Amino acid sequence: MFLSDETPKLKLQDEFEDPELRVLRSKKYDLEDSKKVLEDKCNALSSVKTTKEAELKQLKKKVDTVAEFYEQTKVAAEEQQVQEMQEQLQESELTFRHQIAVHEKNAQDNWVKARIWEREIAQQSREKAYLKHRLGLLEERCCLRDTGGRN
């Protein structure tokens, strides 16, 4: 009841009011309406912002997950490569050890053969010296026989 009593008074006052005051009051209402519209827009944008921030957080988590997965995959691949290289290195080492063993055996065989040949050469030198000595003795006897024992 109180409001309804005031409304006619306000209307009467409006009629007698200063036109400038009416313009200001109208602008005030327009500004209040604009303020309400802006507040509504602000609230809507705030809601959108909250939603986008949540999406951004989820996307960052996904990116982190993908980056972690990539890093794990990379590390696994590197470990696999290291393992393959170690296996190749072991194979190479075994091959070289085998080759070294073969060369050492060949060197030992050659050394033994060289010792055998040295012994044979020494034996032949002794035989040659003996045969030379015998030849010398035989030649002396032959010469003595040919000369008839005249010396």
C-alpha positions, 0 to 999 in steps of 0.5 A: 500500500505504501508503494502504491501511494507513492507512485501517484505522487512521483508521477505528479512530481515528474510532471512538475519537475525540471526537464533537466532532472527528468533527463538525468533520471532517464539517463540514470535508469539507462545507465542502471540498465546498461550496468545490469546488462554489463554485469550479466555479460561479465558473469557470462564471460566469467563462466566462459573463462572458468570453463576455458581455464578448466579445458586449458588445464585438461589440455595441459595435462594431456600435453604433459602426458604425451610429453612424458610418453614421448620421453619414455618411448625415447628412453626405451628406444635409446636403451634398446639401441644401447643394448643392441650396440652392447651385443654388437660390441660383445660379438666383435670382441669375441670375433677379435679374441678368436682372431687373436687366438688363431694368430697366436696359434699360427705364430706359435706353429711358425715358431715351432717350425722355425725351431725345427728348421733351425735344428735341421740347418744346424744338423746339416751344418754338422753333417756338412762339416763332418763330410768336409772333414771326411772328404779332406781325409779321403783326399789326403789318402788318395793323394798319398796313394797316388804319390805312392806314399812319398811325402 
